[in-house]
Amino acid sequence: MDTLETSKSLDKELYSRQLYVLGLPAMRRIQGAKVLLSGLQGLGAEVAKNLVLMGVGSLTLHDPHPTCWSDLAAQFLLSEQDLGRSRAEASQKLLAELNGAVQVCVYTGDITEDLLLDFQVVVLTASRLEEQLRVGTLCHEHGVCFLVADTRGLVGQLFCDFGKNFTVQDPTEAEPLMATIQHISQGSPGILTLREEADAHHFHTGDWVTFSGIEGMVELNGCDPRPLHVREDGTLEIGDTTAFSRYLRGGAVTEVKRAKTVSHEPLDAALLQPRVVAQSPQEVHRARCLHQSFRSLHKFQQLHGRPPKPWDPVDAEMVVDLAQAMGPLKGTEGEPLEEQLDESLVRTVALSSAGGLSPMAAVLGAVAAQEVLKAISGKFMPLDQWLYFDALDCLPEVGDPFPNPEDCAPRRCRYDGQTAVFGADFQEKLSHQHYLLVGAGAVGCELLKGFALMGLGAGGSGGVTVADMDHVELSNLSRQFLFRSQDIHRQKAEVAAEATRRLNADLQVTPLNLQLDPTTEHIFGDDFFSGVDGVAAAVDTFEARDYIAARCTHFLKPLLEAGTTGTRGSAGVFIPHVTENYKAPSDAASEDAPEPVCTVRYIPATAEHTVQWAKGEFDDLFCESAKTINSHPHALSSPEGLVKSQKQPLLQTMRGVLTERPQTWRDCVLWALGHWQLRFHYGITQLLRTYPPDKVQEDGTPFWSGPKQYPQPLEFDASQDTHLLYVLAAANLYAQMHRLPGSQDQTALRGLLNLLPLPDPQNMDRIFASELELDSPSGCKQLHEDLKTWSKGPSLEPLTFEKDNDSNFHVDFVVAAASLRAQNYGIPVASHAETKRIVGRIIPAVVTTTAAVAGLVGLELYKVVGGPRPRHAFRHSYLHLAENYFSRWVPKAPDIQKFHHLKWTCWDRLEVPAGQPERTLESLLAHIQELQGLRVTMLLHGSAQLYSAGWSEEKQARHLSRRVTELVKKEPGQRVLVLELGYEGEEYDTNFPRLHYKL
């Protein structure tokens, strides 16, 4: 097999989110790979789309079959205008437009042995078993990775054969563990104590590690990987250290990932002895029955020259008979199993197998594409070897009537593939739905594609409203497939709506360049939600999900939501009065919470602390100080004004060692050198004067112990790259702020630094004292005079941090500053990529996970639209593509709360009409007491108190005689006032149902 010869450079901004998942070496291998994909129905289109977006070097399409009506329900690259054309040729143009760096070719001949030798990976979709066996045998013989993927209605299968000795270079998605060292003993074995005790729980006996940054026991730095043994007390045995130097301080221990080898059987053997991916014995049995079902469907096709007809009971019984004739189910060694074939399952599969569904294609296409990438890159463990996925829970409940054959017959319509499973009546129901989609990013684009293919809102009274206030960026294009390079800087909602209409001209899509939050409730209010059947949330923060969920609870609307991080994804469904409502994970509240300021500023313990500190430095030095000078000239009018502005330390630090405004590049370099000295040498020296090594706390414990690492001042050395990078970045940013030309000449800068003296220690004293707000009145007066001279001139240019631009020194400054800070404290240094991820709060992302969770949402949408369903019909889902983990489970029921005789859930409310004429507050409270049998003691609207039994009689009387709308301001178009109730004898934390006062 050949790899693609390419000199193309990798667009790191385009693939930035993906690089955090796969890494640069894997991306290089993907960029040089050649893949053959045969079969361009819905599933094949999904595989192709994912591979092109992720930047595979070359993708060759093979499918000479003509486009037919049933393709259009799942194949988003085709339209009515392509009917009769070769699927591959009709799909090529749109696929190529997704990524100009990928060669997308069409092959029209037969798949021969010679052809296969030109590819690293071959994928067959929607193919006959005879073809699978022939191609699979050839691929196995020649070391070509081989995949088979297929969907039949609501079931899907995936098979992988990567050969006898396939090397997985990096088996897991997690970054190598890294922890800071507290101490290492000399001995056999040497005992390593970690600074953070909790870190010990992440290491396991048998892990291999290496070391860096150790002072004293330097023999360990960069050593060959050593095996660990974790002791009961959490310390780590690291082998013999007897002959090594005594440990002094600092350093990090880092896990070394080791390659693994997997062995796969060829398809002909694996067909008879299936190894299936499953999480429980019940799932294994179901997967084996589905394996038998697919074999029987292939046999039926071979015997009759056609697949079973939609919901034809005669054809279905023939498939069941074929499955029974294959004998008992067999295990991985080919032995007969005691488990019996689930005939009912095989029958249901056969009845619904004629259709092609977009959500199923999305799920299986995502997993298949991820396996192709594993084969190319050696990144993550491949499937072993069969995966079966089914969503038969989308069909009517047992005992309810299934669709009839006439209702599911082809109608020469773009939805034929879907009506073959659910029937024409259901399709009509789908078309009249009106959904709100919040978010037009990666998941949102995939959902819109699914809505278009399914025909959601494509009827006269239906539609989809998409809300998103963001603009298209270059980094979006590797996974948000509705956008193209010409759309950069345009509103996402508008572009997504236009692209969705091109997929299905009948779909009514309304874009709103808005976000859902309290500021837009006048738009997304009673009138808006009264016309909405459900909500799909595709947002990337838990705070946003919580708000959307609260609105759905308020308006009693079903909520479908999905999210991803790397190759992990989840999808959830929340139905009024049926399931629990959405709740963010318990640890989500602290997810975005900043670290304590004192920890970040004075006693960092992790790489994250150093990066947060460096970002704060950037903001203070190059943004906030400039804004202060520009917008607060009165602060410089007198020494007292300077003190009152509370900007004295900020301005002093920004001015630094310069008493006058910088005029040249040399001035900017002098400032940057002075600031280096202040932060990484002098500031640390001053800290150690206050907290010396032997400092003891009030409880008698040493101050510098546990996670508090005793810091060391650095000595400036222009020959060290990080020192030079800091000065280069800081000087350029300082020049930009003062509208001066900068320089990228590192050689010239190094020469200049060798000529410049280090800043005067007395000047450092002045700056440092002011920064700690310890300056004397006379010192403040001098600073005031200096700043008056210094600030003369044009306004400064505040610099807003840009995380995705590597050419403007923003990221360079933070990387260098964080690295130097880490060196001060003996903390592991964050890499350039990790620093960008932390400071930019970037969520690692790949299109495969995005497509998969969108497909899972689509499956639940079928159930929601289909009508009332019991809770056991719905499924929450979680998947981890890197580790081949797939889980679906029934949502919890809503919690029932009780108070005296009352029972309620989060979905319940007390509805009371305002009446004509409107009732007074006194009559409202009396009406509630009559309904509930309890005396109201408190009535609130938001934070405003409308009534309290604790008020004076006079105040109660004033309020009770008034109408509610006299006490509460009513917004235009508002139909309901939501009031909170308190009852006599209630517990403090009781959350009673809200009172919906209907106007």
Secondary structure, DSSP 8 states (H G I E B T S, - for coil): -----------TTTTHHHHHHH-HHHHHHHHT-EEEEE--SHHHHHHHHHHHHTT-SEEEEE--SBB-GGGGGT-TT--GGGBTSBHHHHHHHHHHHH-TTSEEEE--S---HHHHTT-SEEEEES--HHHHHHHHHHHHHHT-EEEEEEEETTEEEEEEE--SSEEESB--SS---EEEEEEE--SSS-EEEESSGGGGGG--TT-EEEEES-BS-GGGBT---EE-EE-TTS-EE-S--TTS----B--EEEE----EEE----HHHHHHS--B--SSHHHHHHHHHHHHHHHHHHHHHHHHSS---TT-HHHHHHHHHHHHHT-S-B-TTS-B-SS---HHHHHHHHHTTT---HHHHHHHHHHHHHHHHHHHH-BS----SEEEEE-GGGS--TTS----TTTTS--SSTTHHHHHHH-HHHHHHHHT-EEEEE--SHHHHHHHHHHHHHTTT-STT-EEEEE---B--GGGGGT-TT--GGGTTSBHHHHHHHHHHHH-TT--EEEE----SGGGTTTSSHHHHHT-SEEEE--S-HHHHHHHHHHHHHHT--EEEEEEEBTEEEEEEE-TTTS------TTSTTTS----HHHHHH---SHHHHHHHHHHHHHIIIIIHHHHHHH-GGGGSSHHHHHHTT-HHHHHHHHTT-SS---SHHHHHHHHHHHHHIIIIIHHHHHHHHS-TT-B-TTS-BSS-TT----------TTSHHHHHHHHHHHHHHHHHTT------HHHHHHHHHHS----HHHHHHHHHHHTT---HHHHHHHHHHHHHHT-SS--------TT-SSSSHHHHHHHHHHHHHHHHT-----HHHHHHHHTT---B-HHHHHHHHHHHHHHHHHHHH----GGG--EEEEEGGGTEEEEE-------EEETTEEE-TT-EEEEE-TTTT-BHHHHHHHHHHHHSS-EEEEEETTEEEEETTS-HHHHHHHHTSBHHHHS---TT--EEEEEEEETT--TT----EEEEE-
